[in-house]
Amino acid sequence: MIKIDILKTIKERRTIHSFKQQEVDQTLLKKIFTYGSYAPTHYMKEPWRIKIYQGKGKRDFVEAIIQSYQRMGMIKQNNDPKTEKMIASMTTFLLDIPHHALIYFELEDDPVRYEEEYAAVCAFIQNAQLAAWEFGVGMLWTITPYMHDKEFIKGIGLDETKVKIAAVMQIGYPEKIPRDKGRSPIEEKLEFILK
């Protein structure tokens, strides 16, 4: 039985920016996201939903990302060789990432309920990151402009009037683990109110 030191894992987990091309087994991904699902959730609603793009399934997803960046003006829409080279480079970079996990949840009309659901999804994501680290799997939690593009959301089969994309997690075995950058002393952020 593996003994896990959760405090050590919290301190040692790193955001991974470069991945080996080896895929993570689906059984392990299910296990990681199962641990994620033990996050606190208001009224036990478990609002998180996950779409994992891998293998050939990544191609359409990456294409939708590129098209979104073009619609937003982040990539030019022309046949200029520099643009073509940029698209090819970005496409290769994104396709080389073993898994893209799109995390979303159903929208709530009530702003308090919306914040509760979003908070629960964020806790789910952090739990999943910590669990992944225990299994030697790295993640990058991304919040990117295409997540707010209605055409992108529709293009991947979701209804932008009914769901909110919370994050896209890039997942794989780390190629390189960044150094510990430390944290500010908590005293800089913490205030005790005594009366």
Secondary structure per residue as TSV (DSSP state, phi and psi in degrees):
chain	resnum	aa	ss	phi	psi
A	1	M	-	360.0	135.3
A	2	I	-	-79.8	131.3
A	3	K	-	-97.0	122.9
A	4	I	-	-105.7	131.2
A	5	D	-	-103.4	95.3
A	6	I	H	-61.1	-36.2
A	7	L	H	-65.9	-39.2
A	8	K	H	-65.4	-42.8
A	9	T	H	-62.5	-42.4
A	10	I	H	-57.8	-43.3
A	11	K	H	-75.9	-31.8
A	12	E	H	-91.9	-16.7
A	13	R	-	-59.3	140.7
A	14	R	-	-129.0	151.3
A	15	T	B	-77.3	129.6
A	16	I	-	-103.3	130.6
A	17	H	-	-110.1	-15.4
A	18	S	-	-133.4	131.5
A	19	F	B	-119.6	148.7
A	20	K	-	-69.3	155.8
A	21	Q	S	-79.8	-7.2
A	22	Q	-	-65.0	130.3
A	23	E	-	-75.2	152.1
A	24	V	-	-86.9	133.3
A	25	D	-	-57.6	140.7
A	26	Q	H	-59.5	-34.3
A	27	T	H	-62.2	-41.3
A	28	L	H	-69.3	-40.2
A	29	L	H	-60.2	-41.8
A	30	K	H	-61.4	-41.5
A	31	K	H	-63.2	-45.3
A	32	I	H	-58.8	-48.4
A	33	F	H	-73.8	-22.4
A	34	T	H	-65.8	-44.6
A	35	Y	H	-61.1	-39.2
A	36	G	H	-56.3	-35.6
A	37	S	T	-71.6	-5.1
A	38	Y	T	-86.2	14.1
A	39	A	S	-66.1	154.2
A	40	P	-	-62.5	139.5
A	41	T	-	-145.6	124.4
A	42	H	G	-61.1	130.8
A	43	Y	G	57.6	22.9
A	44	M	G	53.2	37.8
A	45	K	-	-78.1	-21.8
A	46	E	-	42.8	65.1
A	47	P	-	-72.6	-14.4
A	48	W	-	-65.4	139.2
A	49	R	E	-131.4	146.0
A	50	I	E	-132.9	132.0
A	51	K	E	-117.6	121.7
A	52	I	E	-107.0	121.0
A	53	Y	E	-100.2	123.1
A	54	Q	E	-150.6	169.2
A	55	G	T	53.5	-136.4
A	56	K	T	-68.2	-20.7
A	57	G	H	-65.3	-16.4
A	58	K	H	-73.7	-28.2
A	59	R	H	-59.3	-50.3
A	60	D	H	-64.2	-37.7
A	61	F	H	-62.4	-47.9
A	62	V	H	-65.3	-39.1
A	63	E	H	-61.6	-40.3
A	64	A	H	-64.6	-35.5
A	65	I	H	-64.2	-48.2
A	66	I	H	-60.4	-45.6
A	67	Q	H	-61.8	-38.1
A	68	S	H	-63.9	-45.7
A	69	Y	H	-61.3	-33.9
A	70	Q	H	-68.8	-43.1
A	71	R	H	-60.5	-36.8
A	72	M	T	-82.4	-5.3
A	73	G	T	83.5	9.0
A	74	M	S	-78.6	-23.2
A	75	I	S	-128.8	133.8
A	76	K	-	-66.7	152.9
A	77	Q	-	-105.6	76.5
A	78	N	S	-149.6	177.4
A	79	N	-	-101.5	20.0
A	80	D	-	-59.8	136.1
A	81	P	H	-55.7	-36.1
A	82	K	H	-65.7	-40.5
A	83	T	H	-65.2	-45.5
A	84	E	H	-60.1	-40.4
A	85	K	H	-66.0	-41.3
A	86	M	H	-63.2	-43.9
A	87	I	H	-63.3	-44.1
A	88	A	H	-62.4	-42.1
A	89	S	H	-66.0	-45.3
A	90	M	H	-64.9	-41.0
A	91	T	H	-62.2	-46.2
A	92	T	H	-61.7	-45.5
A	93	F	H	-57.5	-47.7
A	94	L	H	-69.8	-37.7
A	95	L	H	-69.8	-26.5
A	96	D	H	-73.8	-16.8
A	97	I	S	-75.4	125.6
A	98	P	S	-59.5	-41.3
A	99	H	E	-140.9	139.3
A	100	H	E	-118.1	116.6
A	101	A	E	-106.0	113.7
A	102	L	E	-89.4	119.7
A	103	I	E	-106.8	124.8
A	104	Y	E	-142.6	170.5
A	105	F	E	-150.6	160.2
A	106	E	E	-73.5	137.8
A	107	L	-	-68.4	148.6
A	108	E	-	-117.0	138.2
A	109	D	S	-71.2	-38.1
A	110	D	S	-74.0	121.7
A	111	P	H	-61.7	-31.7
A	112	V	H	-68.3	-45.4
A	113	R	H	-62.7	-39.4
A	114	Y	H	-58.6	-47.0
A	115	E	H	-65.1	-37.4
A	116	E	H	-61.6	-44.5
A	117	E	H	-66.7	-43.5
A	118	Y	H	-63.6	-41.7
A	119	A	H	-62.6	-42.1
A	120	A	H	-62.8	-41.3
A	121	V	H	-64.6	-40.6
A	122	C	H	-63.9	-40.1
A	123	A	H	-64.0	-40.0
A	124	F	H	-58.6	-45.1
A	125	I	H	-63.0	-45.2
A	126	Q	H	-64.7	-41.8
A	127	N	H	-57.2	-45.0
A	128	A	H	-62.6	-40.8
A	129	Q	H	-62.1	-42.3
A	130	L	H	-67.4	-42.5
A	131	A	H	-62.9	-43.9
A	132	A	H	-58.0	-43.3
A	133	W	H	-60.6	-38.2
A	134	E	H	-61.6	-28.7
A	135	F	T	-97.3	10.9
A	136	G	T	77.4	17.4
A	137	V	-	-105.8	135.8
A	138	G	E	-103.6	156.6
A	139	M	E	-139.7	152.1
A	140	L	E	-125.3	116.7
A	141	W	E	-85.8	110.3
A	142	T	E	-111.8	141.3
A	143	I	-	-120.1	109.4
A	144	T	-	-123.1	156.9
A	145	P	G	-56.8	-35.5
A	146	Y	G	-65.0	-19.1
A	147	M	G	-64.1	-19.1
A	148	H	G	-103.6	4.8
A	149	D	-	-89.6	113.0
A	150	K	H	-58.8	-37.2
A	151	E	H	-67.2	-37.7
A	152	F	H	-62.8	-48.2
A	153	I	H	-58.9	-45.0
A	154	K	H	-64.8	-39.2
A	155	G	H	-64.7	-24.9
A	156	I	T	-98.4	12.0
A	157	G	T	88.8	18.1
A	158	L	-	-111.1	160.1
A	159	D	-	-103.0	110.6
A	160	E	T	-64.7	-15.4
A	161	T	T	-84.4	-10.5
A	162	K	T	-118.0	-19.2
A	163	V	E	-132.3	158.4
A	164	K	E	-124.2	128.9
A	165	I	E	-81.4	123.3
A	166	A	E	-89.9	-34.3
A	167	A	E	-169.6	161.0
A	168	V	E	-121.1	120.7
A	169	M	E	-97.2	124.6
A	170	Q	E	-90.1	131.5
A	171	I	E	-133.6	139.2
A	172	G	E	173.0	179.5
A	173	Y	-	-78.1	132.2
A	174	P	B	-62.9	133.3
A	175	E	S	-80.5	-37.9
A	176	K	S	-146.3	137.5
A	177	I	-	-104.9	120.3
A	178	P	-	-63.0	156.2
A	179	R	-	-71.9	162.8
A	180	D	-	-73.2	118.3
A	181	K	-	-92.2	-1.5
A	182	G	-	71.3	-178.9
A	183	R	-	-138.6	157.6
A	184	S	-	-64.3	148.3
A	185	P	-	-57.9	134.9
A	186	I	G	-60.9	-24.1
A	187	E	G	-59.6	-24.7
A	188	E	G	-73.0	-18.3
A	189	K	T	-114.6	-11.1
A	190	L	-	-108.1	136.7
A	191	E	-	-134.8	123.6
A	192	F	-	-93.9	126.7
A	193	I	-	-100.9	113.4
A	194	L	-	-98.3	-18.8
A	195	K	-	-159.2	360.0
